[in-house]
């Protein structure tokens, strides 16, 4: 009897999901060097192996293979955007109501705009707390600190720490010094910025380990991006309320062109910009660590990646040229562009 029980499947236990191998002439895991003729093995919504196609196929001999042309790259992360874009698998979005549809995974930041402490105490504070407590996905909720009142700003920071929520601030609304005085800055916060930052501002944000998400000002991104990179500021990319063509890759490409026009030279700029569009965005959202992390491809990461028709000797440069989007894998599910 015991042997018969051992021979059959355990009651109530699901069979593991099958492994699917996605391969391409080039894989950009972001956390490691590019892999020529690479592959990503996926089980369910997790990556189980990344390596050369030969090594991955030999590890999972019975797995089905999806062969892509071009390049597989870790999913792009928009650190503050309003619209989905090709290749973006997570984003930070500012919402007025947590019931608003999310679209892609990421964090929904509830906007706090109370103009005075009286208005905040009368209804803003309780409404925010009620919304936070009723949401079914607490880890995917944050607070966008857009209030002009310093006392409300300070209370928002306290609430975020109390509930373990992430904060989003806009440096076009508040200076880094004002945010720091209110207790907003820190590793649980990222800021969006469309203006140049002076050395003191960059240093304060760096000391507080606060990610700076650069978004375009009009059609041009901040000219001080090379300084942010050279000085070691945590850095991400955002499309902002008026996204242009190309999404975060379009922002990265504009930064590269702007740096060239200004005669600025940053070692490995292309690779750093791709990292900002992927792992940098994941860090801004606090989703760059642990099981199910995003922004890179390695065992244990979420199976989020994009595929572009990019080729050439220099993979990061090829990606910044905004090649055609071929498809996205989101949590292990393949999403392809609509038919023309």
C-alpha positions as CSV (number, residue, x, y, z in Angstrom):
1,X,0.0,0.0,0.0
2,X,2.7,2.6,0.9
3,X,4.6,1.8,-2.3
4,X,1.4,2.3,-4.4
5,X,0.8,5.6,-2.7
6,X,4.4,6.7,-3.5
7,X,3.9,5.7,-7.1
8,X,1.0,8.1,-7.7
9,X,1.1,12.0,-7.5
10,X,0.7,13.5,-4.1
11,X,-3.0,14.6,-3.5
12,X,-3.5,18.3,-3.7
13,X,-0.1,19.0,-5.2
14,X,0.1,20.7,-8.6
15,X,2.5,19.5,-11.2
16,X,5.2,22.1,-11.8
17,X,4.7,24.4,-14.8
18,X,6.6,23.3,-17.9
19,X,9.8,25.1,-18.8
20,X,9.8,27.3,-21.9
21,X,13.0,28.4,-23.5
22,X,13.2,31.8,-25.2
23,X,16.3,32.2,-27.4
24,X,17.7,34.9,-29.6
25,X,21.0,35.8,-31.3
26,X,21.6,38.2,-28.4
27,X,20.5,38.4,-24.8
28,X,21.0,41.4,-22.5
29,X,20.5,40.3,-18.9
30,X,21.6,43.8,-17.7
31,X,23.0,42.3,-14.5
32,X,25.7,40.5,-16.5
33,X,27.5,40.9,-19.8
34,X,25.6,40.5,-23.1
35,X,25.3,36.8,-24.2
36,X,25.7,36.0,-27.9
37,X,23.4,33.2,-29.1
38,X,21.7,33.3,-25.7
39,X,18.6,31.9,-24.1
40,X,16.3,32.5,-21.1
41,X,14.5,29.5,-19.5
42,X,11.2,30.3,-17.9
43,X,9.0,28.3,-15.6
44,X,5.6,29.9,-14.9
45,X,6.3,33.6,-14.1
46,X,10.0,33.1,-13.1
47,X,13.3,32.8,-14.9
48,X,15.1,29.6,-14.0
49,X,18.3,29.9,-16.1
50,X,20.0,32.4,-18.4
51,X,23.0,31.5,-20.5
52,X,24.1,30.4,-23.9
53,X,21.5,28.7,-26.0
54,X,23.5,25.5,-26.0
55,X,23.8,25.4,-22.2
56,X,20.2,26.2,-21.6
57,X,18.9,23.7,-24.1
58,X,21.1,21.0,-22.6
59,X,19.7,21.7,-19.1
60,X,16.1,21.4,-20.2
61,X,16.1,18.9,-23.0
62,X,12.3,18.4,-23.1
63,X,11.5,22.1,-23.0
64,X,9.7,23.9,-25.8
65,X,11.7,26.6,-27.5
66,X,10.5,30.0,-28.7
67,X,13.1,31.4,-31.2
68,X,13.2,35.1,-31.5
69,X,15.2,37.2,-34.0
70,X,17.1,40.2,-32.7
71,X,17.7,40.9,-29.0
72,X,16.1,39.8,-25.7
73,X,16.6,42.5,-23.0
74,X,15.3,42.7,-19.4
75,X,12.0,44.4,-19.3
76,X,12.0,48.2,-19.4
77,X,10.8,50.1,-16.3
78,X,9.3,53.6,-16.6
79,X,10.0,55.3,-13.3
80,X,7.0,57.7,-13.8
81,X,4.7,57.5,-16.7
82,X,1.1,57.7,-17.8
83,X,0.9,55.4,-20.8
84,X,2.1,51.9,-21.7
85,X,4.9,51.7,-24.2
86,X,6.7,49.0,-26.3
87,X,8.9,46.9,-24.1
88,X,7.8,48.4,-20.8
89,X,7.0,45.7,-18.3
90,X,6.6,47.8,-15.1
91,X,6.0,51.5,-14.3
92,X,5.3,54.0,-11.6
93,X,2.0,55.7,-12.2
94,X,0.3,58.6,-10.4
95,X,-3.4,58.0,-9.7
96,X,-6.2,59.9,-8.0
97,X,-8.1,56.6,-7.3
98,X,-6.6,53.2,-6.5
99,X,-9.5,51.7,-8.4
100,X,-8.0,53.0,-11.6
101,X,-6.7,50.2,-13.9
102,X,-3.0,49.5,-13.5
103,X,-2.2,48.3,-17.0
104,X,1.3,46.8,-16.3
105,X,2.8,45.7,-13.0
106,X,4.5,48.3,-10.9
107,X,3.4,50.8,-8.3
108,X,0.3,53.1,-8.2
109,X,1.1,56.3,-6.4
110,X,-1.9,58.0,-4.8
111,X,-1.5,61.7,-5.4
112,X,-1.7,64.0,-2.3
113,X,-2.4,67.6,-3.4
114,X,-4.0,69.1,-0.2
115,X,-3.2,72.8,-0.3
116,X,-3.3,73.4,3.4
117,X,-3.0,71.5,6.7
118,X,-6.7,72.3,7.4
119,X,-7.8,70.7,4.1
120,X,-5.6,67.7,4.8
121,X,-7.0,67.1,8.3
122,X,-10.6,67.7,7.2
123,X,-10.7,65.0,4.6
124,X,-7.5,64.3,2.8
125,X,-5.7,62.3,5.4
126,X,-8.6,59.9,6.3
127,X,-9.4,59.4,2.7
128,X,-5.9,58.3,2.0
129,X,-5.7,56.0,4.9
130,X,-9.0,54.4,4.0
131,X,-7.8,53.8,0.4
132,X,-4.6,52.3,1.5
133,X,-6.3,49.9,4.0
134,X,-8.9,48.7,1.5
135,X,-6.5,48.0,-1.4
136,X,-5.9,44.3,-2.1
137,X,-2.3,44.9,-3.3
138,X,-0.6,46.9,-0.6
139,X,2.9,46.2,-1.9
140,X,2.0,47.9,-5.2
141,X,0.8,51.2,-3.6
142,X,2.8,54.3,-2.9
143,X,2.2,58.0,-2.2
144,X,2.9,60.9,-4.6
145,X,3.8,63.8,-2.4
146,X,2.6,66.7,-4.5
147,X,1.2,68.8,-1.7
148,X,2.7,72.4,-1.5
149,X,2.2,72.6,2.3
150,X,5.3,71.6,4.3
151,X,3.3,70.3,7.3
152,X,1.2,68.0,5.1
153,X,4.4,66.9,3.3
154,X,5.9,65.9,6.7
155,X,2.8,64.0,7.7
156,X,2.7,62.2,4.3
157,X,6.3,61.0,5.0
158,X,5.2,59.7,8.4
159,X,2.3,57.8,6.9
160,X,4.5,56.2,4.3
161,X,6.9,54.9,6.9
162,X,4.0,53.7,9.1
163,X,2.4,51.7,6.3
164,X,5.6,50.7,4.6
165,X,4.8,52.5,1.4
166,X,7.0,54.0,-1.2
167,X,7.1,57.8,-1.9
168,X,7.4,59.7,-5.1
169,X,8.3,63.4,-5.3
170,X,8.7,65.9,-8.1
171,X,11.7,68.2,-8.0
172,X,9.8,70.7,-10.1
173,X,7.5,71.1,-7.1
174,X,9.9,70.8,-4.2
175,X,13.6,71.3,-3.7
176,X,15.7,68.3,-2.4
177,X,16.3,70.4,0.7
178,X,12.6,70.9,1.4
179,X,11.9,67.2,0.9
180,X,14.8,66.2,3.2
181,X,13.6,68.5,5.9
182,X,10.1,66.9,5.7
183,X,11.6,63.4,5.9
184,X,10.6,62.4,2.4
185,X,14.0,61.5,1.0
186,X,15.6,58.1,1.5
187,X,15.8,54.6,0.0
188,X,12.0,54.3,0.0
189,X,11.6,57.4,-2.1
190,X,12.5,58.3,-5.7
191,X,12.2,61.7,-7.3
192,X,11.4,62.7,-10.8
193,X,13.2,65.7,-12.3
194,X,13.1,67.6,-15.6
195,X,15.5,70.4,-14.6
196,X,19.3,70.5,-14.0
197,X,20.4,69.8,-10.5
198,X,23.3,71.7,-8.9
199,X,26.2,69.8,-7.2
200,X,24.8,70.3,-3.7
201,X,21.4,68.9,-4.7
202,X,23.0,65.9,-6.4
203,X,25.1,65.3,-3.3
204,X,22.1,65.4,-0.9
205,X,20.1,63.0,-3.1
206,X,23.2,60.7,-3.3
207,X,23.7,60.8,0.5
208,X,20.0,59.9,1.1
209,X,20.3,57.0,-1.5
210,X,17.3,58.5,-3.4
211,X,17.0,57.4,-7.0
212,X,16.7,60.3,-9.5
213,X,14.4,59.6,-12.4
214,X,15.1,62.0,-15.2
215,X,12.2,62.9,-17.5
216,X,12.3,65.2,-20.6
217,X,11.7,68.9,-20.2
218,X,9.9,69.5,-23.4
219,X,11.8,67.5,-25.9
220,X,15.1,67.6,-24.1
221,X,16.2,65.6,-21.0
222,X,18.4,67.1,-18.3
223,X,21.9,68.1,-19.4
224,X,23.4,67.1,-16.1
225,X,22.7,63.4,-16.6
226,X,26.4,62.6,-17.2
227,X,27.2,64.4,-13.9
228,X,24.6,62.2,-12.1
229,X,26.3,59.1,-13.6
230,X,29.8,60.2,-13.0
231,X,29.1,61.1,-9.4
232,X,27.3,57.9,-8.6
233,X,23.7,59.0,-8.1
234,X,21.2,56.2,-8.4
235,X,19.5,56.9,-11.7
236,X,16.4,55.9,-13.7
237,X,14.4,57.2,-16.6
238,X,10.8,58.4,-16.8
239,X,8.6,59.5,-19.6
240,X,6.5,61.9,-17.5
241,X,3.0,63.2,-18.3
242,X,3.7,63.9,-22.0
243,X,5.6,60.8,-23.3
244,X,7.3,61.2,-26.6
245,X,8.0,58.5,-29.2
246,X,10.1,55.6,-28.0
247,X,9.2,55.5,-24.3
248,X,12.1,55.2,-21.9
249,X,14.4,54.1,-24.8
250,X,13.5,57.4,-26.5
251,X,14.5,59.3,-23.3
252,X,17.8,57.4,-23.2
253,X,18.5,58.1,-26.8
254,X,17.8,61.8,-26.3
255,X,20.1,61.9,-23.4
256,X,22.9,60.3,-25.5
257,X,22.4,62.8,-28.3
258,X,22.3,65.8,-25.9
259,X,25.5,64.6,-24.3
260,X,27.2,64.5,-27.7
261,X,26.0,67.9,-28.7
262,X,27.4,69.3,-25.4
263,X,30.7,67.5,-25.9
264,X,30.3,65.5,-22.7
265,X,32.0,62.2,-22.4
266,X,30.9,59.5,-19.9
267,X,32.6,56.1,-20.0
268,X,30.2,53.4,-21.0
269,X,27.3,55.8,-21.4
270,X,25.2,53.5,-23.6
271,X,25.4,50.6,-21.1
272,X,24.6,52.9,-18.2
273,X,21.6,54.3,-20.0
274,X,20.2,50.9,-20.8
275,X,20.8,50.0,-17.1
276,X,18.9,53.1,-16.1
277,X,16.0,52.1,-18.3
278,X,15.8,48.6,-16.7
279,X,17.5,47.9,-13.3
280,X,17.6,51.6,-12.4
281,X,13.8,51.8,-12.8
282,X,13.4,48.6,-10.7
283,X,15.5,50.2,-8.0
284,X,13.3,53.4,-8.1
285,X,10.3,51.2,-7.5
286,X,12.0,49.1,-4.8
287,X,11.6,46.0,-7.0
288,X,15.2,45.2,-7.7
289,X,15.9,42.7,-4.9
290,X,14.7,39.2,-3.8
291,X,12.6,36.6,-5.5
292,X,10.5,38.0,-8.3
293,X,12.7,41.1,-8.8
294,X,12.5,43.0,-12.1
295,X,14.9,45.0,-14.3
296,X,17.3,42.1,-14.9
297,X,17.4,38.5,-16.1
298,X,18.8,35.9,-13.7
299,X,17.4,32.8,-11.9
300,X,14.6,34.0,-9.6
301,X,13.8,37.2,-11.4
302,X,10.3,37.7,-12.7
303,X,10.0,36.5,-16.3
304,X,9.6,40.0,-17.8
305,X,11.6,40.9,-20.9
306,X,11.3,42.6,-24.2
307,X,12.4,41.6,-27.7
308,X,13.6,44.1,-30.2
309,X,14.9,43.8,-33.8
310,X,18.3,45.0,-32.8
311,X,21.6,43.7,-34.2
312,X,25.2,44.8,-34.5
313,X,28.5,44.7,-32.8
314,X,27.5,47.1,-30.0
315,X,24.3,45.8,-28.4
316,X,23.7,48.8,-26.1
317,X,24.1,51.3,-28.9
318,X,21.8,49.2,-31.1
319,X,19.1,49.2,-28.5
320,X,19.3,53.0,-28.0
321,X,18.7,53.4,-31.7
322,X,15.1,52.5,-30.9
323,X,14.8,49.4,-33.1
324,X,11.4,47.8,-33.9
325,X,9.6,46.1,-31.1
326,X,8.9,42.4,-31.7
327,X,7.2,41.4,-28.5
328,X,7.2,41.3,-24.7
329,X,7.1,38.5,-22.2
330,X,5.3,39.6,-19.1
331,X,5.2,37.2,-16.2
332,X,6.0,34.4,-18.6
333,X,3.1,35.4,-21.0
334,X,4.0,36.4,-24.6
335,X,2.6,39.7,-25.8
336,X,3.1,40.6,-29.5
337,X,2.4,43.9,-31.3
338,X,-1.0,44.1,-32.9
339,X,-1.1,43.2,-36.6
340,X,-0.6,46.2,-38.9
